[in-house]
């Protein structure tokens, strides 16, 4: 995905945060049911339209966008809480190398932001501790890393 998707389904939600999007996705993905027109009419269901499909796709794309950006921070929280990369790999299905790379990009970005915004809390000890546990090295001087491009997918079921 090259740009941020545009979700316009519910104008009463001007802030489309991941939590409201997840709730909205639950709503749009379950109604009306995905059945043929004939089955829907025979059972008295609302007939699914292209608008339903587009609404579901728009919400899903926005949710994916947010979650891709949130995952590295969630990885950081789990690692600082004592989880291991192997535990994260087990619960997510992601490759441990992808998890480590995502965390490292997140850590460097946060460290760089702290140089730009002195009011941010100093979390150097957190990043150093996690880097040591992961066996990676942080840059001496934090640099602004490239934008997030991490889109790991669990291995396909065989």
N, C-alpha and C positions, 0 to 999 in steps of 0.2 A: 504494500500500500504506500503510495507516495504522498498523499495528502490526508488531512484530517477529514473524516466523513462528516457529512452534514445530516444531523438528525433534526427533523422538523415535525415529528409526529404529534407532539403534545405541547401547544404553546403555553400552557399553564406552568411548564417546568423550564424556566429560563436558564437555570443552572443544571446542565445535564451531567451531573457527577456520576461516577461509576455505580454508586449505590442505588440512585434513582433509576439509572439505566438498567441495572440488573432486575429490579422490580418490574420495570416496564417491559423488559424482555420476557419475563415470566408471563406477563399478561398477553403480549402479542403472539408469543410462540404457542400458546395453548388454545387460543380462540380466534376464529372458529376452527374446529378440528380439520386436519388435512385428510379429507375424504373426497371422493368424486362428487360432482354436482348431484348425480342421481341418488347416491347414498345420503347426502345431506338433505335433499328434498324428501326422500322416503322416511327419514328418521326425524324430520322436523328441525334439523340443525340450520344455523345460519350458513349460507353458501359462502365459501372462501373466494375472495376476489383478488385481482392483481394488486389492489391497494393494500390488502392485508399482507401479501407477500412483500411488497415494497416497504411497508412500515416495519415488518419484522427484520428485513435485511438492513434497513437504516439503523435501527436500534442495535442490532448485533454488531454492525461495523463500528459504531461509536463505542460500544462496550469493549470490543477488541482493542481499539485504539487506546482507551484508558487503561485497560489491564496490561497491555504491553509496556506501558510507561510505569505502571505501579509495581510490576513483578520484581524488578531489581531492589526496590525499597523494601518489599515484603521479604525478600531473600535476606537483606541486611538485618531486618528485625529478627528473623528466625535464627540467623547465625549469631547475633549478639545475645540472643536468649539461650544459646547453648546447643542449638541443633547442629548436626554435622552435614556436610555436603552429601554424604551417602544417604542420610535420612531425607534430605530435600529431594534427591534424585528418586528415592523410593516413592515418596508421596506425590511427586509431580510427573514422573516418567521422563524427565529431562536428563540429558547427559550431564554428568558432574562437571565436565569441562565447560559446557555452556553456562551452568550455574555460576562457576567461578569467574568466567569472563564477564557475565552480566553484573556480578557483584563488584568486580574490579572497576568496570566502567562507572557504576553508580558511586563507588567510593571516591574515585578521582573527580567526578562531577561535583559531589558534595564538598570535597576538600577545596576545589577551585572556587565554588560559590562562597565558601567561608572567607576566602581572601577578598572577595568583592563586597561582601556584606559583613562587616565586623561585628554586628549585633547577633549574628548566628552563633549558637552555642559551639564551643570547641569540643569536637568529638574525635580528636586526633587519637586518643587512647583506644577508642572503639575500633577505628579503622586499622590501627597498628596491630591490635590484638587479633582481629579477624583475619587480617592479611597473614599473620604468622601462623594461625591455625590452618589456613588454606595453602600455605607454602608459596605465597606470591609476594612480590615486592612492590611497594608503593613508590611512586616517583618522589624524588627529593623535593621538588617544587611542583605543586599540582598545576596541571594544565587543563584547559577546557577540552574535554574529550569530544569526539564527533557525536552527533545526535544519536540517540538510541536507534539501533537497527536490529536489535536482538529479537528474533521471532522464533524461538525454539518450539518444536512440536514434539510431543511424545512419539516414540517409535510406533510405526504402524503395526497393528495386530496381524500376525501371520496365520 
